[in-house]
């Protein structure tokens, strides 16, 4: 048995898909919805995740407390662009807007990947839980997921 806790977070984030073959090559934004799924660390000899004394993987508000400041500082109401998108980066800098440069294209898949691989371990390091999946709803019809 595995026990998980999932927190929903929503942010207004601009991006563009560098070298996209259609309209997503333009600077634009979405109200991205993130579902962050955490799992308790495993006990020594069991497959059941360790719950806190109240029977939780992690309090939902605590999970939000780890991630919300990061999203607000780096992505919310800003532009997320690929490191290779020199034209887009220059345009955002010229507009004196918030900019976050990813090492790869800011597709929904790669936003999920970045949160799962980079941000999650950084923020949850010694908390006794780990992020095991991130779902990103770019729209209500377009959903990507990164899973450990």
Secondary structure as UniProt FT lines:
FT   STRAND          4..15
FT   TURN            18..19
FT   HELIX           23..25
FT   STRAND          28..40
FT   TURN            53..54
FT   HELIX           60..74
FT   TURN            75..77
FT   STRAND          78..82
FT   TURN            83..84
FT   HELIX           86..94
FT   TURN            95..96
FT   STRAND          99..102
FT   HELIX           108..114
FT   HELIX           115..119
FT   HELIX           120..124
FT   TURN            125..126
FT   STRAND          129..137
FT   STRAND          143..147
//
